[in-house]
Amino acid sequence: MTDLVRLEGLEVHFPIRSGLIDLLARRPHAYIRAVDGIDLTIRQGEVLALVGESGSGKTTTGRVIVKLTRQTGGSITFDGQDVTKLWGVKALREYRRRVQLIFQDPYETLNPKQTIHDFVAEPLEVHGLAKGVADKEERVLNALDAAGLRPASDFAFRYPHELSGGQRQRVVIAGALVMNPELVVADEPVSMLDVSIRTELLRLMLDLREERRLTYLFITHDLSLAWVISDRVAVMYLGKIMEIGPADRVIRSPRHPYTKALVSVSPTPEPPSGEMTRTILAGETPDAARIPPGCRFHPRCPVAFDRCRVEQPPLFDVGGEQSAACWLVEGGGALPANPANEARGAGA
């Protein structure tokens, strides 16, 4: 399977506006390190889930890929071509045809004064893809039909307020499909919908993947949802990737304490076994403008020891295409089964 997208050393730092006292004291400018040097590949035809708490940098990563946010450093390669410096309306026209974004909130995505037909047809008109009125109409109706709005002619000239939440999100999906993209970045696409409707939309997205050979970057905070829909899972925390690998391996055998904690509190039909007890993380995620030294997870980690506080671990290959950024798995080591006892031993 070839790589469709490759991110190398990607950084996105947002400057914090200095106050008068900071200027007078000549303090250095502070930055929010939303994405802080990540390497990531998205393989052609796969569903890669990017998982993490709010503020982890997953949405910013997605926005950089679709060229809505400029990166501070690093490079972006798409289908073998370096697109790092690709900016401007004309230069991005072909790229944005191939890469589409599905936002989280369909209520904000849709213009309440615009019909469904006009919303789906707009990208065709902007990019000049339709060969005439008849071709445009056919493409719009086909996209609505593919998104599950059938018969398409019954929905085309309605307004957003006439549709349910699930139907609105299908319209947003149709707006992406009408461009015949290769990569779809889906940012929490079902988080605002009822559970029953989520299932239908997830099934639709997987069916479209097969029918149209789509590749997905699926951004979510829900690890159990990522397990259902994805081929691989990348777990982000405070701008860094903590663990990445095949979805089944990452969920069933997490090798990073952060992933293990997320898995332990994910909804399951049965309570966790003795081997996987609930791990409730203490404290809040640190401020992205004041990232702690060493492993950035160590202030909340139940198994942190002295080295974690001063040295940042790289991603270690732990086998089976799985990698984790934890000193405990260096050289093939395993995470402790009893974090509390192990943490006391490590700190001694």
N, C-alpha and C positions, 0 to 999 in steps of 0.2 A: 504494500500500500504506500503510495507516494505522498509526500508532504504537500498540502495545499497552502498552508500558512506556516511561516516560521518567524518567531520573535526571538531576538538575541539581545540580551542585556537591556531589555526595555525598561525605561524609566519615565515616570510622569511626576514632576514636582511642581506644586502650585505655590507661588510666592505669597507670603502673608504680608498684608499692608502694614508698614511700620507706623507707630504713633509718634507724636512730637517728642516724647521723652526718649524713645529709642533713637530718633535722629540726632538729638542733642548729645546723647551718650555715645553716639557712633557705634551702636551695636550692629553686628552683622545681620543681614536679612535672614529671616526664618522661612522655611519651606515646609509645606505638607507633602510628605513623600507617599503619595497615593499608590504608586507602583514603583518598586525600588530595586530594579535590576532583575528581571525574570527572563528565563529561556523557556519557550513553549512552542510546540508544534501541533498543528491540527492536520490530521491525515485526511486525504481525499476520501469522501464517502462515509466518514465516521461521525458519531455524535460524541463530542467532548464536553463533559460537564465541568464548569468552573464553579466551585463551591466555597462558601465562607460566610462568616458573619457580616453584618452591615459594617462598612468601613474597611473591608479587607482589600479593596482595590479591584474587585472582579468586574464591576460595571465600567470603571475607567478603562480597564484592559479591552473590553468589548468596544467601547467608543473609539479607542485608538485604532482598532482593527478596521472599523467602518469609516475611519477618517473624519470623525466629528471632534476629536480632541488631538492636539499635537503632542507628540512624545517629546520629552526633554532630552533623552538619550537612547541609544540602542538602535537596532535596525528591524525593518519589517520586510519580509519577502513573501510575495503572493504568486503562486504558480510559477516559481522559479525566477521571478523578476523582482528586483529591489524597488519597493514602492515607498521607502522611507521618506523621500523628499517630494513625493507626488502630492501637489497641492494646486488649488485653483479650479474653478468651475469646469473649464474645458478639459484640463488634464485628468480630472477625476470622473469625467462623464462615463467612460467605459468601465472604470473600476467599480463605480457605484451601481452600475447595471449588474455586475457579477457578484457584488457583496451587498446584502440587504439586512436591515435591522428591524426586529419586532420589539416594540417597546412594551413595558410592563402594563401601562394603564391605557386601555383602549378609549376611555372617556376623554383623555387629554389628547390622544393621537388624532382623533377624528374631529373635523370641523363641523360644528352643529348646523351651520348654514349650507353645508355642501351635501349633495346626494351621494349615496354609496357609489353610484356609477361614476360620478365626477371624481371622487376620491381615488378610485382604482385606476381611472383613465389618466389622471394627472401626470404620473411618472412617464407614461407613454408619450404624452404631449411634450413634456420638458425635455426628454431625451430624443424626441423625433423618431420613435421606433415604429409607429403605425404607418402603414402604406396608404392609408385613406380612411374614410369614415367607417366603411364596412369592416375593414381589418381591425380598427380600434374596437368597434362594438364586439366583434368576435373574441378578441383577446380579453376584454373585460368580462364578458359572460363566461368564458372558459375559466378564468381565474376565480370568479365567484363560485362556479360549479366545483372546481377542484378544492376550494376551501370548505365545501360542504353546505353552501347556501343554495339550496335547490327547491324549486326551479329558480335559476339565476335571475330570470326576467321579473320574478315577483319581488326580488330584493333590490334590484338595480336602482330604482328611482324612489326608494324610501330614504328617510333621514335617520341619523344615528339615534335620536330619541325614540324612534319607533321599534328599535331592536333591543333584545336582551343583552346582558353583559357578554355571554358566550358568543352570540351572533356578531357583536361588535368586534370581538377579538378575531373572529373568522374573517371579517372585512379587512382588518389590518393584515392578516396573513395573505389574503387575496391581493392586497396592495403590494406585497413583496413578491408574490408568485408571478404577477403580471410581467415582471422584468426578466423572468427565467434566470434567476440567480444560480450561482454555484455554491456560495456560502451564505448561510443565514445565521446571524447573531441574534439569539432569542434571549432577551433580558427579562427574567422572571415572567414568562409569557402567560402563566396560568395562576399566579399567586393571588390574584384578586377575584378568582372565580370559585364557584361552589365545587365541592369534591367530585360530584357526578359529572359536571361539565368538564373538569380538568381531565378526567379519564378520556372523554371523547376527543378533546383537542390533542392530547398526547398521542392517542392512536392515529389521529389525522396526520400529525407531524411525522410520525414514523412511516405511515403509508406513503406520504409525499416524498420522503427520503428514498424509498425504493422506486417509486414511479418516475421521479425526476432526477435521481442520482444527486440528491442534495447532501451537503456537508453542514453540520450544525455545531455552533458553539452555544451551549445551553447554560445560561447563567442562572444560578439558583442558590438559595440559602438552605434548601431542604435536601439533606443527604439521601434520605430514603427515596425521594423523587429522582435524584440523579442516578441512583442504583437501577431504577426501573427503565429509564430511557437511554442511558449512555453506554458507550463502549469503553471509554476511559474516563477517569475522574481526576481532576487536579484540585487540590485543596489549598486555598489561599488564606494567609493571615497577615495582616498589617503590611501589605504590599509585596509579600514574598510567597512563593510556592513552597508549602511545607511537605506535601506528598503528592505523587502522581503515579498512576498505573491503571491496569485493567479494573473496571468498576467492581467486579466480583471480588478480586483480590484486595482492593483497598477497603471495601466494606467488611468482608469476612475476616481479613487479617491485617488490620491497620498497623503501620509500623512507626507512626509518629504520635506522640501523646495527644496532640490537638485533634487529629483525626479520630483517635480512639475515644476521646471524650465526646466528640460529635456523634459518633456511632452509638455510644452507650446511651445517649438520651434521645435517639431517633425513635419515632413510633414503631413498635413491633407488635405482632399478635400475641407474643408471649413475653413474660419478664425476662431480663437477661440472666444468663447462667452465672454460676459462681466465678467462671473464668472471665466474664465480661460484666463487671459490676458497674452501676451507674457512677459516672464521674461528673460532678457538678463543678465547673470551673469557678474559682474565686476571683472577685474583682472584675473590673471592666477592661475592655481592650484599650491599651495605652494610646495616647494622642499621637497621631501620625506625624505631628511636628516635633515630637519629643520621643522618638523611638529609643528604647533602652539599648545599651551596648550588649554585645554577645548575641545569643539567640533571642530574638524579639519576643518569643513566647515564654521565656523563663520566669517572668513575674507571676504568671498564672499556672505554670507547669507543676504538677504534683510530683514529678521525678527529677526536677532540675538539681544539678550539682554545680560545684565551683566553676568548672570549665564553661558551662552554659552561660555564665554571667559575664564572661570576658571575650569569648570567641564564637563567632557565628559559624554554624556548621553548613557545609555544602550539601547538595543532594547526593546521598549515597545510594548506589545500586544495591538493592536487596534481593535481586533475582526476580524472574518472571515478568520483566519489563516494569517492575515497580521500584520507585525511588522515594527516599524519605530524608529530610534534612534534620537529623537528630544524632547527637554524638553517641547515644546508646546503641544505635544500629550500625555504627562504623565497624567494618570487618565482619559483618554478618551477625552482629549481636541482636538480641531480642528485647522487647520492652518488658518490664517486670509485670507479673500478674497482680501484685498487690502494691499499687503506687505509694500508698502512705508509708508502709514499712520500708520500701526500697528507697524512698526519698530521705528518710531518717538515716538509713545506712550510708547513702551517698554523701550526705552532708557531714557525717562524722569524721 
